[in-house]
Amino acid sequence: MQAVILAAGRGTRMGPLTHTMPKPLLPVADRPLVAHVADAAVAAGTDELLFTVGYGGDRIREYFGSRYAGVPVRYAEQPRQRGTADALAVAADLLDGDFAVLNGDSLYDADDLSRLFDSAPQVGSVRVSNPSAYGVLVTDDGVVSEVREKPSDPPSDLVNAGAYTFPADVIDLLDVPESDRGERELTDVLDRVVERHELGVVAFDEWMDVGRPWELLEANERRLPGEAAGVSATADGGDVRLAGPEGAAADRTESSGVHPDATVRGDAVIEPGATVGPGVVVDGPVRVRAGATVGPNAYLRGATLIDADVHIGHAVEIKNSVVMSGTAIGHLSYVGDSVLGCGVNLGAGTDVANLRHDDEPVALRVKGDRVSTGRRKFGTVLGPGVKTGIQTGINAGVTLSPGVHTEPGEIVTRDR
C-alpha cells in the first residue's frame, strides 16, 4: 500500500520556530518529526512513500531522497497551502490502488498503522478529553456514520486521528468546497466517503498531534532519547557503554567524547562527534547530538534534546527542553521547559522562568490568542537567531520572534 504523508504546511501555530524550517522537520529525539511518521509507515508495511511538499519542500526532498528505509520515495508539490484535501489531490496522479494518508506532524505507532493498512477505507481514532477541538466520529457498530468537525456539543469522545486508508475511487471525491477557514478539508471528503463506502474505525493506542510549541516538547518527552548510537547509559543507572555499529559494547574512553569525570546516567545517549566535558552530569532521558559541546560542569536533566552543533557553556543547567541546532548558551545560565530555535545565543547568566506564582498553567500566544499550555511548568519559546544580553531574565510563557535582541540585565515579561 502506498502512504501519502502530508508535509506541505508551514506550521503557523508553531510560531517563530518555523520561520526558517517547515514544521515536519522540527527535531524529535534523533530525527525530524516527519521521519517518525515515515518510519512508522514503513514498519507497518507501506511499499512506497509519497510526500506532498510546499513550504521548505527542498529540505524535505534532501532529507528523504529517492529512497528511504528501503522503500521508494516520490514527491508532489502543493504550490499553495489550500488544505489537506488539496494536498492529497496534488498527489492523485501518483496513486495506484488502495492508499493511506498520514499527517506529517503527528506521532503514530507502527502497530496501529499496520492494523489501519489491513483494509480500506478506514480511519484511525483515539479517545480524548477535549473532543470539541477535533473532528468527532459518530459510529454505528464500528462504522462511521458522520464526522462532526469541532462540535460545540460533541456526541462522543472518539476523534479522528488524521490517519486514513482509501480505495482508489475516492480520488474523484476530493474536489470539496472551501471550508470557513478558506481551505479544502480532508474531513469534508470523509463525509462523501461515508455515503459511498462503509468507513471502518481503527482504535489507536498512541497518537499525538504536534501543532504547538509545548506539543513539540511533549513529543520529545515521548520519544527521547531515540535510537541508541554512541555513548549511552542504561535506564537502570548501570555502567555507561559505547555502542558499536553492531550494538557491541565497549568501555568508555575520552575518545568517545565523554570526559572520564563526566557522569551519564538514566536513559541517555551521547552521539559520536559530541563532546561532554569534565564535571558534566547528564540525567536522562537526554540526547546530545553530533557536533554539540557540553560543559564543563553543566547539568542536563529531564527530557532534553541538545541538537547538532549546540554549545552549552560552563555551569549551565538545562531541564526538560529542546535546544535546536547551532544554539549557544553562555555560562551560568538556566533554561527550563523551553523550546529554543536554531542559532539562538543566550548571554552568560540568562535565566528562564518556568513557573507561575499562582501555580496556574502557563499560557502562550498562538496566532494572536493567548492559549493555555495545560502545563504547570513551561518556560519560553525563542525564534531562530534570538540573542540575549548577559543576565537577561525571561518570564514564563514569553515568546520572542526571530532575531530579537535583549539588553544586558533586561527582564523580559512580554512577547516580542
C-alpha angles and dihedrals in degrees: 000000000000117000120211112203114198106220106145102103128099095219103233092183088065086065116194096004092075096048091105102011134053113243095244089064096053109123122262111177109302100354144022120290093250091052088063087056093048093047092051091049092050092047088050091057109265113158097201136025119216116189123196105209137184124137107047090359094149090061092051090049089049092052098048101028119183095312131032131180090349099308130099119258130208133176138218120198120226102196094191123028098237100154142288097290089053090048090055092044092059088057094048095101090058095054124100118177127330114359142180128229122207133178112244092218101055135088115235135179116237093225090054091051091047090059090045091052092054093090145350141277100031136135128210115235141188135183115241138181094232106043094161087076092061144044104282119215118220108202140186118196092340095311123110113243098172143003117215114194113220096330119195089221105034115203092214143357093248110112140181112264095201095250123114146165119210137183117239094258091069089078091082090056096061098090096091122156121257117276126229087275090060093250137112103242128210088213088066088054088057090062089058092046090054090057092054105032143025102258109210126209125228116195111223122215092202132025135144132180108216103200108128134045097258089051089055086054091051092047089057090047087057098044107033134148090020126199112347118249120149131006111356142163127227117250091242093058096259127149120314110251138194110228114212126207092276094042093262115153127231137172118276115255135176088257088067089068095248114109115231089239093055122097120220116180142151120030098335138141129196109193124221109272094033120113125215112188134213118294094018117141119203116189111184157264080075135129124196110194130216116288095021121126123204129190152287099243095356123147123218117184144155121027097333131163118197102191129210119304095005117149119212114189135214118309094357117154119207119182129185095336144130113231110187128215123298095016122140124203114194124225123287094021129137125210120177133178092346143131117224119192128221120299097010115158118202115195119229114287096020110158127195120204114216106175133065117226090231090053091234119142113278115251127215131195112249119181091337098314127101106237129185113244089206086229124119088206122045128139127187143320114220121192123222115294098015112156126195127199119235116289094013116163119209119196125227113275097020120141121198119200123231114292097010115152127202129204124246111277093009121151109215113204101156137055119262 
